[in-house]
Amino acid sequence: MENNPTRQHSTQNGKLVIGGLLIFVGAILMLSNLDFFD
């Protein structure tokens, strides 16, 4: 099996993007719960 560094790197970037989106969505939900957008 070949070790493909580019594929591994893109996977790490994908995890970072997903983590960032989760944090972003969580922050928006918290602000919504505080009626920030009322």
Biopython code that builds the backbone (N, CA, C, O; Angstrom):
import numpy as np
from Bio.PDB.StructureBuilder import StructureBuilder

atoms = [
    (1, "MET", "N", (0.850, -1.201, 0.000)),
    (1, "MET", "CA", (0.000, 0.000, 0.000)),
    (1, "MET", "C", (0.885, 1.250, 0.000)),
    (1, "MET", "O", (1.813, 1.369, 0.800)),
    (2, "GLU", "N", (0.584, 2.162, -0.896)),
    (2, "GLU", "CA", (1.391, 3.385, -0.976)),
    (2, "GLU", "C", (0.937, 4.391, 0.076)),
    (2, "GLU", "O", (-0.252, 4.516, 0.368)),
    (3, "ASN", "N", (1.907, 5.100, 0.634)),
    (3, "ASN", "CA", (1.568, 6.153, 1.584)),
    (3, "ASN", "C", (1.494, 7.471, 0.812)),
    (3, "ASN", "O", (2.507, 7.958, 0.310)),
    (4, "ASN", "N", (0.303, 8.039, 0.720)),
    (4, "ASN", "CA", (0.104, 9.239, -0.092)),
    (4, "ASN", "C", (-0.016, 10.461, 0.818)),
    (4, "ASN", "O", (-1.072, 10.679, 1.413)),
    (5, "PRO", "N", (1.049, 11.264, 0.936)),
    (5, "PRO", "CA", (1.034, 12.400, 1.877)),
    (5, "PRO", "C", (-0.005, 13.459, 1.510)),
    (5, "PRO", "O", (-0.574, 14.097, 2.396)),
    (6, "THR", "N", (-0.259, 13.653, 0.206)),
    (6, "THR", "CA", (-1.238, 14.684, -0.185)),
    (6, "THR", "C", (-2.627, 14.299, 0.289)),
    (6, "THR", "O", (-3.384, 15.141, 0.773)),
    (7, "ARG", "N", (-2.960, 13.015, 0.148)),
    (7, "ARG", "CA", (-4.279, 12.562, 0.576)),
    (7, "ARG", "C", (-4.415, 12.707, 2.096)),
    (7, "ARG", "O", (-5.452, 13.140, 2.597)),
    (8, "GLN", "N", (-3.355, 12.340, 2.816)),
    (8, "GLN", "CA", (-3.389, 12.453, 4.274)),
    (8, "GLN", "C", (-3.553, 13.915, 4.683)),
    (8, "GLN", "O", (-4.292, 14.228, 5.617)),
    (9, "HIS", "N", (-2.856, 14.811, 3.972)),
    (9, "HIS", "CA", (-2.911, 16.232, 4.296)),
    (9, "HIS", "C", (-4.320, 16.775, 4.068)),
    (9, "HIS", "O", (-4.839, 17.528, 4.892)),
    (10, "SER", "N", (-4.936, 16.393, 2.953)),
    (10, "SER", "CA", (-6.277, 16.878, 2.655)),
    (10, "SER", "C", (-7.270, 16.368, 3.699)),
    (10, "SER", "O", (-8.217, 17.068, 4.056)),
    (11, "THR", "N", (-7.049, 15.147, 4.185)),
    (11, "THR", "CA", (-7.929, 14.609, 5.219)),
    (11, "THR", "C", (-7.810, 15.440, 6.493)),
    (11, "THR", "O", (-8.812, 15.730, 7.147)),
    (12, "GLN", "N", (-6.585, 15.821, 6.844)),
    (12, "GLN", "CA", (-6.390, 16.653, 8.035)),
    (12, "GLN", "C", (-7.074, 18.002, 7.844)),
    (12, "GLN", "O", (-7.708, 18.508, 8.769)),
    (13, "ASN", "N", (-6.953, 18.586, 6.661)),
    (13, "ASN", "CA", (-7.614, 19.865, 6.390)),
    (13, "ASN", "C", (-9.123, 19.714, 6.487)),
    (13, "ASN", "O", (-9.805, 20.599, 7.004)),
    (14, "GLY", "N", (-9.649, 18.600, 5.995)),
    (14, "GLY", "CA", (-11.089, 18.353, 6.075)),
    (14, "GLY", "C", (-11.559, 18.307, 7.518)),
    (14, "GLY", "O", (-12.608, 18.856, 7.855)),
    (15, "LYS", "N", (-10.773, 17.647, 8.374)),
    (15, "LYS", "CA", (-11.144, 17.578, 9.791)),
    (15, "LYS", "C", (-11.130, 18.973, 10.413)),
    (15, "LYS", "O", (-11.998, 19.303, 11.221)),
    (16, "LEU", "N", (-10.141, 19.795, 10.036)),
    (16, "LEU", "CA", (-10.076, 21.153, 10.568)),
    (16, "LEU", "C", (-11.287, 21.962, 10.126)),
    (16, "LEU", "O", (-11.873, 22.700, 10.919)),
    (17, "VAL", "N", (-11.659, 21.820, 8.860)),
    (17, "VAL", "CA", (-12.812, 22.563, 8.339)),
    (17, "VAL", "C", (-14.088, 22.132, 9.052)),
    (17, "VAL", "O", (-14.903, 22.968, 9.443)),
    (18, "ILE", "N", (-14.258, 20.810, 9.220)),
    (18, "ILE", "CA", (-15.458, 20.304, 9.898)),
    (18, "ILE", "C", (-15.492, 20.790, 11.345)),
    (18, "ILE", "O", (-16.546, 21.189, 11.840)),
    (19, "GLY", "N", (-14.344, 20.759, 12.024)),
    (19, "GLY", "CA", (-14.282, 21.241, 13.402)),
    (19, "GLY", "C", (-14.638, 22.719, 13.487)),
    (19, "GLY", "O", (-15.378, 23.142, 14.376)),
    (20, "GLY", "N", (-14.105, 23.495, 12.555)),
    (20, "GLY", "CA", (-14.402, 24.927, 12.545)),
    (20, "GLY", "C", (-15.884, 25.184, 12.311)),
    (20, "GLY", "O", (-16.475, 26.059, 12.944)),
    (21, "LEU", "N", (-16.483, 24.422, 11.402)),
    (21, "LEU", "CA", (-17.918, 24.594, 11.126)),
    (21, "LEU", "C", (-18.744, 24.233, 12.353)),
    (21, "LEU", "O", (-19.727, 24.907, 12.661)),
    (22, "LEU", "N", (-18.351, 23.170, 13.056)),
    (22, "LEU", "CA", (-19.091, 22.774, 14.253)),
    (22, "LEU", "C", (-19.020, 23.870, 15.310)),
    (22, "LEU", "O", (-20.027, 24.190, 15.941)),
    (23, "ILE", "N", (-17.837, 24.445, 15.508)),
    (23, "ILE", "CA", (-17.674, 25.527, 16.484)),
    (23, "ILE", "C", (-18.501, 26.734, 16.061)),
    (23, "ILE", "O", (-19.150, 27.374, 16.888)),
    (24, "PHE", "N", (-18.471, 27.044, 14.747)),
    (24, "PHE", "CA", (-19.206, 28.194, 14.227)),
    (24, "PHE", "C", (-20.713, 28.016, 14.445)),
    (24, "PHE", "O", (-21.392, 28.925, 14.924)),
    (25, "VAL", "N", (-21.223, 26.834, 14.088)),
    (25, "VAL", "CA", (-22.655, 26.554, 14.258)),
    (25, "VAL", "C", (-23.023, 26.581, 15.745)),
    (25, "VAL", "O", (-24.069, 27.109, 16.120)),
    (26, "GLY", "N", (-22.162, 26.011, 16.582)),
    (26, "GLY", "CA", (-22.427, 26.015, 18.017)),
    (26, "GLY", "C", (-22.507, 27.429, 18.566)),
    (26, "GLY", "O", (-23.365, 27.725, 19.398)),
    (27, "ALA", "N", (-21.612, 28.311, 18.105)),
    (27, "ALA", "CA", (-21.627, 29.699, 18.566)),
    (27, "ALA", "C", (-22.915, 30.393, 18.117)),
    (27, "ALA", "O", (-23.513, 31.144, 18.888)),
    (28, "ILE", "N", (-23.339, 30.150, 16.892)),
    (28, "ILE", "CA", (-24.582, 30.775, 16.387)),
    (28, "ILE", "C", (-25.785, 30.280, 17.179)),
    (28, "ILE", "O", (-26.687, 31.055, 17.494)),
    (29, "LEU", "N", (-25.798, 28.975, 17.504)),
    (29, "LEU", "CA", (-26.906, 28.437, 18.286)),
    (29, "LEU", "C", (-26.925, 29.064, 19.675)),
    (29, "LEU", "O", (-27.996, 29.383, 20.190)),
    (30, "MET", "N", (-25.756, 29.247, 20.290)),
    (30, "MET", "CA", (-25.715, 29.878, 21.611)),
    (30, "MET", "C", (-26.229, 31.307, 21.538)),
    (30, "MET", "O", (-26.992, 31.737, 22.403)),
    (31, "LEU", "N", (-25.813, 32.055, 20.502)),
    (31, "LEU", "CA", (-26.284, 33.430, 20.352)),
    (31, "LEU", "C", (-27.791, 33.455, 20.131)),
    (31, "LEU", "O", (-28.481, 34.331, 20.651)),
    (32, "SER", "N", (-28.307, 32.490, 19.357)),
    (32, "SER", "CA", (-29.746, 32.418, 19.105)),
    (32, "SER", "C", (-30.484, 32.144, 20.418)),
    (32, "SER", "O", (-31.548, 32.712, 20.665)),
    (33, "ASN", "N", (-29.921, 31.280, 21.250)),
    (33, "ASN", "CA", (-30.557, 30.964, 22.530)),
    (33, "ASN", "C", (-30.578, 32.192, 23.440)),
    (33, "ASN", "O", (-31.447, 32.307, 24.303)),
    (34, "LEU", "N", (-29.626, 33.108, 23.252)),
    (34, "LEU", "CA", (-29.600, 34.326, 24.058)),
    (34, "LEU", "C", (-30.483, 35.411, 23.444)),
    (34, "LEU", "O", (-30.482, 36.555, 23.900)),
    (35, "ASP", "N", (-31.252, 35.033, 22.385)),
    (35, "ASP", "CA", (-32.117, 35.989, 21.688)),
    (35, "ASP", "C", (-31.313, 37.150, 21.134)),
    (35, "ASP", "O", (-31.785, 38.287, 21.124)),
    (36, "PHE", "N", (-30.105, 36.873, 20.675)),
    (36, "PHE", "CA", (-29.247, 37.915, 20.124)),
    (36, "PHE", "C", (-29.819, 38.447, 18.817)),
    (36, "PHE", "O", (-29.643, 39.620, 18.486)),
    (37, "PHE", "N", (-30.515, 37.566, 18.064)),
    (37, "PHE", "CA", (-31.056, 37.967, 16.759)),
    (37, "PHE", "C", (-32.502, 38.415, 16.857)),
    (37, "PHE", "O", (-33.189, 38.489, 15.839)),
    (38, "ASP", "N", (-32.972, 38.708, 18.034)),
    (38, "ASP", "CA", (-34.376, 39.049, 18.212)),
    (38, "ASP", "C", (-34.679, 40.423, 17.615)),
    (38, "ASP", "O", (-35.819, 40.883, 17.671)),
]
sb = StructureBuilder()
sb.init_structure("model")
sb.init_model(0)
sb.init_chain("A")
sb.init_seg("    ")
for serial, (resi, resn, name, xyz) in enumerate(atoms, 1):
    if name == "N":
        sb.init_residue(resn, " ", resi, " ")
    sb.init_atom(name, np.array(xyz, "f"), 0.0, 1.0, " ", f" {name:<3s}", serial, name[0])
structure = sb.get_structure()
